Amino acid sequence: MSTKATLQYVMGEYDDALTTLNSILSKDCCHFLALMRRSQAYKKVNLQKNLEKQIEESNQRFGTDFCVLS
């Protein structure tokens, strides 16, 4: 199952990866790889949300779609 979550993470499917990792951890709360991968996924999601927030703030400040997230 942690391999499935890893593949989901690599493919950019962070929500699916977190769902898979949470199901692993519900069965074994000390699964080291699942804990490590979940931490990585949360960091990636947090960075992505922060970037989107910064782009939105820049667009509001400059009045147009100054920054475009590709």
KOLTOR-253665 format. One record per residue (C-alpha): x, y, z; residue in one letter; residue number from 0. Coordinates in nm, 3 decimals. Example, Ala and Ser with C-alpha at 12.3 -4.5 7.8 and 13.67 -1.06 7.14 Angstrom:
KOLTOR-253665
{{1.230 -0.450 0.780} 'A' 0} {{1.367 -0.106 0.714} 'S' 1} 
END
This chain:
KOLTOR-253665
{{0.000 0.000 0.000} 'M' 0} {{0.280 0.249 0.068} 'S' 1} {{0.406 0.182 -0.286} 'T' 2} {{0.063 0.282 -0.418} 'K' 3} {{0.077 0.603 -0.216} 'A' 4} {{0.427 0.673 -0.346} 'T' 5} {{0.309 0.638 -0.705} 'L' 6} {{0.010 0.863 -0.637} 'Q' 7} {{0.246 1.121 -0.485} 'Y' 8} {{0.483 1.108 -0.783} 'V' 9} {{0.188 1.148 -1.022} 'M' 10} {{0.079 1.460 -0.832} 'G' 11} {{-0.234 1.303 -0.685} 'E' 12} {{-0.164 1.431 -0.335} 'Y' 13} {{-0.516 1.393 -0.197} 'D' 14} {{-0.534 1.030 -0.312} 'D' 15} {{-0.188 0.965 -0.169} 'A' 16} {{-0.292 1.111 0.167} 'L' 17} {{-0.608 0.899 0.167} 'T' 18} {{-0.405 0.585 0.099} 'T' 19} {{-0.148 0.674 0.365} 'L' 20} {{-0.417 0.748 0.622} 'N' 21} {{-0.574 0.407 0.557} 'S' 22} {{-0.234 0.244 0.612} 'I' 23} {{-0.184 0.436 0.934} 'L' 24} {{-0.530 0.342 1.060} 'S' 25} {{-0.415 -0.020 1.050} 'K' 26} {{-0.059 0.037 1.172} 'D' 27} {{-0.003 0.372 1.340} 'C' 28} {{0.374 0.318 1.360} 'C' 29} {{0.433 0.236 0.991} 'H' 30} {{0.756 0.432 0.940} 'F' 31} {{0.738 0.471 0.561} 'L' 32} {{0.374 0.578 0.570} 'A' 33} {{0.452 0.839 0.835} 'L' 34} {{0.746 0.969 0.634} 'M' 35} {{0.554 0.981 0.305} 'R' 36} {{0.254 1.149 0.467} 'R' 37} {{0.484 1.419 0.599} 'S' 38} {{0.624 1.473 0.249} 'Q' 39} {{0.277 1.490 0.096} 'A' 40} {{0.157 1.743 0.354} 'Y' 41} {{0.464 1.959 0.289} 'K' 42} {{0.401 1.949 -0.086} 'K' 43} {{0.032 2.035 -0.047} 'V' 44} {{0.118 2.318 0.193} 'N' 45} {{0.380 2.461 -0.048} 'L' 46} {{0.133 2.441 -0.336} 'Q' 47} {{-0.139 2.619 -0.138} 'K' 48} {{0.106 2.890 -0.027} 'N' 49} {{0.216 2.946 -0.387} 'L' 50} {{-0.146 2.973 -0.504} 'E' 51} {{-0.216 3.222 -0.224} 'K' 52} {{0.087 3.434 -0.318} 'Q' 53} {{-0.018 3.434 -0.684} 'I' 54} {{-0.372 3.538 -0.590} 'E' 55} {{-0.237 3.822 -0.373} 'E' 56} {{-0.009 3.938 -0.657} 'S' 57} {{-0.298 3.931 -0.902} 'N' 58} {{-0.511 4.139 -0.664} 'Q' 59} {{-0.228 4.385 -0.607} 'R' 60} {{-0.154 4.437 -0.977} 'F' 61} {{-0.517 4.415 -1.090} 'G' 62} {{-0.474 4.150 -1.359} 'T' 63} {{-0.359 3.794 -1.400} 'D' 64} {{-0.001 3.907 -1.354} 'F' 65} {{0.108 3.565 -1.234} 'C' 66} {{-0.023 3.247 -1.391} 'V' 67} {{0.018 2.910 -1.227} 'L' 68} {{0.112 2.655 -1.491} 'S' 69} 
END
